[in-house]
């Protein structure tokens, strides 16, 4: 019997609970109960590569395909403990300048972080920047549906996870290279290239079409000249 191991790419069907309540799932009928507008999507991860919380990631090793498992995860292996320093008093004018009327329980985005309004009185608003699941024990029920073997599917799974979209690419089996064709990816792939190589066992490159590159450079030059007028 083949069991899952580190670096395997797997598709998971899961149900996440805390204090008996479902907080996340990709099972369609369960998802509709917590968010009728949401659409269930497959979850594909590489085991041991921190694509899910540590406690869940660790539990995925040594499992059978198609078998249902349940794991309880302590806060320190999930979203960590709650931190008092992440609860802050913020002047109300910060909100009014953005045409926001803060009320208790409201979820907001501040400084590129998701936060929750705890209280609103006078000119100061108490805001909690802790993850809503921080300090909580989590429970996951899950089934590993399949193990991915197709390299293209693995690459696209990583694109969905890291880029939130898919770019065109080709695979050079002889040279063990994955070649992307989108020049805009250059700065992004500089950050993720080593990670891709580690997870896929293939080098990653950007194919830059010379004519296209010169065209882009000419456009940039024209834009700079326009901005300097």
Sine and cosine of phi, psi and omega as CSV:
sin_phi,cos_phi,sin_psi,cos_psi,sin_omega,cos_omega
0.00,0.00,0.80,-0.60,-0.02,-1.00
-1.00,0.07,0.79,-0.61,0.03,-1.00
-0.94,-0.34,0.39,-0.92,0.00,-1.00
-0.93,0.36,0.47,-0.88,0.01,-1.00
-0.60,-0.80,0.19,-0.98,-0.02,-1.00
-0.83,0.56,0.63,-0.78,0.00,-1.00
0.98,0.19,-0.10,0.99,0.13,-0.99
-0.89,0.45,0.63,-0.78,0.15,-0.99
-1.00,-0.07,0.83,-0.55,-0.06,-1.00
-0.74,-0.68,0.44,-0.90,0.11,-0.99
-0.97,-0.25,0.77,-0.63,-0.10,-1.00
-0.87,-0.49,0.68,-0.73,0.22,-0.98
-0.96,-0.27,0.80,-0.60,-0.16,-0.99
-0.61,-0.79,0.34,-0.94,0.10,-1.00
-0.68,-0.73,0.89,-0.45,-0.02,-1.00
-0.97,-0.24,0.75,-0.66,-0.02,-1.00
-0.78,-0.62,0.43,-0.90,0.18,-0.98
-0.57,-0.82,0.76,-0.64,-0.04,-1.00
0.80,0.60,0.58,0.81,0.06,-1.00
1.00,0.09,-0.15,0.99,-0.03,-1.00
-0.98,-0.21,0.64,-0.77,0.05,-1.00
-0.97,0.25,0.81,-0.59,0.04,-1.00
-0.94,-0.35,-0.32,0.95,0.00,-1.00
-0.31,-0.95,0.56,-0.83,0.03,-1.00
-0.22,-0.97,0.37,-0.93,0.17,-0.99
-0.85,-0.52,0.40,0.92,0.14,-0.99
-1.00,-0.04,0.90,-0.44,-0.19,-0.98
-0.77,0.64,-0.78,0.63,-0.08,-1.00
-0.92,0.39,-0.51,0.86,0.04,-1.00
-0.97,0.23,-0.60,0.80,0.00,-1.00
-0.90,0.44,-0.61,0.79,0.00,-1.00
-0.88,0.47,-0.45,0.89,-0.01,-1.00
-0.95,0.32,-0.53,0.85,-0.03,-1.00
-0.98,-0.20,-0.35,0.94,0.04,-1.00
-0.42,-0.91,1.00,-0.02,-0.07,-1.00
-0.86,0.51,-0.38,0.92,-0.05,-1.00
-1.00,0.03,-0.22,0.97,-0.09,-1.00
-0.98,0.20,0.42,-0.91,0.06,-1.00
-0.89,-0.45,0.79,-0.61,-0.02,-1.00
-0.93,0.36,0.70,-0.71,0.00,-1.00
-0.79,-0.62,0.51,-0.86,0.05,-1.00
-0.89,0.46,0.58,-0.81,0.11,-0.99
-0.96,-0.28,0.90,-0.44,0.02,-1.00
-0.89,-0.46,0.82,-0.58,-0.01,-1.00
-0.70,-0.71,0.33,-0.94,0.16,-0.99
-0.97,-0.23,0.85,-0.53,-0.10,-0.99
-0.89,0.46,0.72,-0.69,0.05,-1.00
0.99,0.14,0.16,0.99,-0.04,-1.00
-0.93,-0.37,0.35,0.94,0.11,-0.99
0.87,0.50,0.57,0.82,0.05,-1.00
-1.00,0.01,-0.17,0.98,0.15,-0.99
-0.70,-0.71,0.12,-0.99,-0.04,-1.00
-0.87,0.49,0.48,-0.88,-0.13,-0.99
-0.79,0.61,-0.72,0.70,-0.05,-1.00
-0.91,0.42,-0.59,0.81,0.04,-1.00
-0.95,0.31,-0.70,0.71,0.00,-1.00
-0.83,0.56,-0.73,0.68,-0.02,-1.00
-0.89,0.45,-0.59,0.81,-0.07,-1.00
-0.96,0.28,-0.27,0.96,-0.05,-1.00
-0.96,0.26,-0.29,0.96,0.00,-1.00
-0.97,0.23,0.56,-0.83,0.09,-1.00
0.95,0.32,0.51,0.86,-0.05,-1.00
-0.93,-0.36,0.41,-0.91,0.05,-1.00
-1.00,0.03,0.52,-0.85,0.09,-1.00
-0.96,0.27,0.63,-0.78,0.09,-1.00
0.99,0.15,-0.06,1.00,-0.01,-1.00
-0.99,-0.13,0.64,-0.77,-0.02,-1.00
-1.00,0.09,0.73,-0.68,0.01,-1.00
-0.81,-0.59,0.41,-0.91,0.11,-0.99
-0.75,-0.66,0.73,-0.69,0.02,-1.00
-0.70,-0.72,0.70,-0.71,0.10,-0.99
-0.98,-0.20,0.72,-0.70,-0.11,-0.99
-0.83,-0.56,0.85,-0.53,0.04,-1.00
-0.93,0.37,0.38,-0.93,-0.07,-1.00
-0.82,0.58,-0.64,0.77,-0.06,-1.00
-0.92,0.40,-0.35,0.94,0.06,-1.00
-0.98,-0.22,0.15,0.99,0.02,-1.00
-0.87,-0.49,-0.98,-0.21,-0.03,-1.00
-0.95,-0.30,0.24,0.97,0.08,-1.00
0.98,0.21,0.10,-1.00,0.01,-1.00
-0.97,0.25,0.34,-0.94,0.12,-0.99
-0.95,0.31,0.64,-0.77,-0.04,-1.00
-0.90,-0.44,0.89,-0.45,-0.02,-1.00
-0.84,0.54,-0.52,0.85,-0.04,-1.00
-0.93,0.37,-0.21,0.98,0.03,-1.00
-1.00,-0.01,0.05,1.00,0.12,-0.99
-0.98,-0.19,0.90,-0.44,-0.17,-0.99
-0.78,-0.62,0.46,-0.89,0.13,-0.99
-0.99,-0.10,0.82,-0.57,-0.07,-1.00
-0.84,-0.54,0.73,-0.68,0.02,-1.00
-0.83,0.56,0.67,-0.74,-0.04,-1.00
-0.88,0.47,-0.47,0.88,-0.04,-1.00
-0.89,0.46,-0.43,0.90,0.06,-1.00
-0.87,0.49,-0.60,0.80,0.00,-1.00
-0.98,0.19,-0.69,0.72,-0.04,-1.00
-0.90,0.43,-0.52,0.85,0.06,-1.00
-0.90,0.44,-0.39,0.92,0.02,-1.00
-0.97,-0.26,0.31,0.95,0.01,-1.00
0.83,0.56,0.66,0.75,0.03,-1.00
-0.91,-0.42,0.66,-0.75,0.05,-1.00
-0.92,-0.39,1.00,-0.06,-0.09,-1.00
-0.94,0.34,0.77,-0.64,0.07,-1.00
-0.75,-0.66,0.49,-0.87,-0.01,-1.00
-0.80,0.59,0.71,-0.71,0.00,-1.00
1.00,-0.05,-0.22,0.98,-0.03,-1.00
-0.95,0.30,0.70,-0.71,0.06,-1.00
-0.99,-0.13,0.75,-0.66,-0.08,-1.00
-0.72,-0.69,0.21,-0.98,0.09,-1.00
-0.90,-0.45,0.89,-0.46,0.02,-1.00
-0.74,-0.67,0.75,-0.66,0.02,-1.00
0.80,0.60,0.64,0.77,0.02,-1.00
0.90,0.43,0.36,0.93,0.06,-1.00
-0.83,-0.56,0.57,-0.82,0.07,-1.00
-1.00,0.08,0.76,-0.65,-0.04,-1.00
-0.66,-0.75,0.27,-0.96,-0.01,-1.00
-0.85,-0.53,0.72,-0.69,0.04,-1.00
-0.97,0.24,0.86,-0.51,-0.01,-1.00
-1.00,0.02,-0.72,0.69,0.02,-1.00
-0.48,-0.88,0.41,-0.91,0.00,-1.00
-0.64,-0.77,0.96,-0.29,0.01,-1.00
-0.55,-0.84,0.67,-0.74,-0.01,-1.00
0.88,0.47,-0.67,-0.74,-0.06,-1.00
-0.99,-0.13,0.13,0.99,0.00,-1.00
-0.81,-0.58,0.61,-0.79,-0.02,-1.00
-0.89,-0.46,0.79,-0.61,0.06,-1.00
-1.00,0.03,0.84,-0.54,-0.08,-1.00
-0.83,-0.56,0.70,-0.71,-0.01,-1.00
-0.97,-0.26,0.91,-0.42,0.00,-1.00
-1.00,-0.07,0.05,1.00,0.07,-1.00
-0.91,0.41,0.55,-0.83,0.16,-0.99
-0.85,0.52,0.69,-0.72,-0.01,-1.00
-0.81,0.58,-0.39,0.92,-0.02,-1.00
-0.99,-0.16,0.03,1.00,0.03,-1.00
-0.89,0.46,0.67,-0.75,0.04,-1.00
0.99,0.15,0.03,1.00,-0.06,-1.00
-0.94,-0.34,0.58,-0.81,0.14,-0.99
-0.99,0.17,0.70,-0.72,-0.02,-1.00
-0.92,-0.40,0.41,-0.91,0.07,-1.00
-0.74,-0.68,0.75,-0.66,0.04,-1.00
-0.87,-0.49,0.75,-0.66,0.22,-0.98
-0.96,-0.27,0.77,-0.63,-0.07,-1.00
-0.49,-0.87,0.38,-0.92,0.09,-1.00
-0.75,-0.66,0.76,-0.64,0.11,-0.99
-1.00,0.08,0.95,-0.31,-0.13,-0.99
-0.95,0.30,-0.64,0.77,-0.05,-1.00
-0.25,-0.97,0.25,-0.97,0.10,-1.00
-0.94,-0.34,0.76,-0.65,-0.02,-1.00
-0.98,0.20,0.68,-0.73,0.05,-1.00
-0.86,-0.51,-0.35,0.94,-0.04,-1.00
-0.99,0.17,0.83,-0.56,-0.06,-1.00
-0.90,0.44,-0.63,0.78,0.00,-1.00
-0.88,0.48,-0.64,0.76,0.01,-1.00
-0.92,0.40,-0.59,0.81,0.05,-1.00
-0.91,0.42,-0.70,0.71,0.00,-1.00
-0.87,0.49,-0.70,0.71,0.00,-1.00
-0.92,0.40,-0.55,0.84,0.06,-1.00
-0.90,0.44,-0.65,0.76,0.03,-1.00
-0.94,0.35,-0.60,0.80,0.06,-1.00
-0.89,0.46,-0.69,0.73,0.02,-1.00
-0.88,0.48,-0.63,0.77,-0.06,-1.00
-0.96,0.28,-0.73,0.68,-0.09,-1.00
-1.00,0.02,-0.61,0.79,-0.11,-0.99
-0.97,-0.24,-0.33,0.94,-0.09,-1.00
0.91,0.42,0.30,0.96,0.11,-0.99
-0.30,-0.95,0.19,-0.98,-0.04,-1.00
-0.90,-0.44,0.73,-0.69,0.05,-1.00
-0.94,-0.34,0.42,-0.91,-0.02,-1.00
-0.94,0.35,0.61,-0.79,0.02,-1.00
-0.42,-0.91,0.27,-0.96,0.09,-1.00
-0.79,-0.62,0.41,-0.91,0.01,-1.00
-0.91,-0.41,0.82,-0.57,0.08,-1.00
-0.98,-0.18,0.99,-0.13,-0.07,-1.00
-0.91,0.42,-0.60,0.80,-0.05,-1.00
-0.91,0.42,-0.70,0.72,-0.02,-1.00
-1.00,-0.08,0.01,1.00,-0.03,-1.00
0.79,0.62,0.84,0.54,0.00,-1.00
-0.77,-0.64,0.57,-0.82,0.16,-0.99
-0.94,-0.34,0.86,-0.51,-0.12,-0.99
-0.91,-0.42,0.91,-0.40,0.07,-1.00
-1.00,0.04,0.46,-0.89,-0.08,-1.00
-0.93,-0.38,0.08,1.00,-0.05,-1.00
-0.98,-0.20,0.92,-0.38,-0.07,-1.00
-0.90,0.43,-0.45,0.89,0.01,-1.00
-0.91,0.42,-0.26,0.96,-0.01,-1.00
-0.98,0.18,-0.20,0.98,-0.11,-0.99
-0.78,0.63,-0.82,0.58,-0.02,-1.00
-0.91,0.41,-0.53,0.85,-0.01,-1.00
-0.94,0.33,-0.70,0.71,-0.04,-1.00
-0.94,0.35,-0.38,0.92,0.08,-1.00
-0.88,0.48,-0.55,0.83,0.00,-1.00
-0.98,0.20,-0.57,0.82,-0.14,-0.99
-0.95,-0.30,-0.01,1.00,-0.10,-1.00
-0.84,0.54,-0.77,0.64,-0.02,-1.00
-0.89,0.46,-0.60,0.80,0.02,-1.00
-0.91,0.41,-0.69,0.73,0.04,-1.00
-0.88,0.48,-0.70,0.71,-0.01,-1.00
-0.88,0.48,-0.68,0.73,0.00,-1.00
-0.89,0.45,-0.66,0.75,-0.11,-0.99
-0.99,0.14,-0.47,0.88,-0.09,-1.00
-0.95,-0.32,-0.35,0.94,-0.03,-1.00
0.97,0.23,0.25,0.97,0.01,-1.00
-0.82,-0.57,0.54,-0.84,0.11,-0.99
-0.96,0.29,0.39,-0.92,-0.02,-1.00
-0.82,-0.57,0.76,-0.65,-0.01,-1.00
-0.70,-0.71,0.29,-0.96,0.13,-0.99
-0.92,-0.39,0.83,-0.55,0.09,-1.00
-1.00,0.07,0.88,-0.48,-0.02,-1.00
-0.96,-0.29,0.94,-0.34,0.07,-1.00
-0.93,0.36,0.85,-0.52,-0.11,-0.99
-0.85,0.53,-0.69,0.72,-0.01,-1.00
-0.90,0.44,-0.66,0.75,0.00,-1.00
-0.92,0.40,-0.63,0.78,0.01,-1.00
-0.89,0.45,-0.69,0.73,0.00,-1.00
-0.91,0.41,-0.60,0.80,0.03,-1.00
-0.90,0.44,-0.68,0.74,0.03,-1.00
-0.90,0.44,-0.64,0.77,0.01,-1.00
-0.91,0.42,-0.62,0.78,0.02,-1.00
-0.91,0.40,-0.65,0.76,0.04,-1.00
-0.89,0.45,-0.67,0.74,0.02,-1.00
-0.89,0.45,-0.64,0.77,0.01,-1.00
-0.89,0.46,-0.70,0.71,0.00,-1.00
-0.90,0.44,-0.65,0.76,0.01,-1.00
-0.90,0.43,-0.65,0.76,0.03,-1.00
-0.91,0.42,-0.64,0.77,0.01,-1.00
-0.91,0.42,-0.62,0.79,0.02,-1.00
-0.92,0.40,-0.66,0.75,-0.02,-1.00
-0.93,0.38,-0.41,0.91,-0.04,-1.00
-1.00,0.05,-0.09,1.00,-0.02,-1.00
-0.95,0.32,0.00,0.00,0.00,0.00
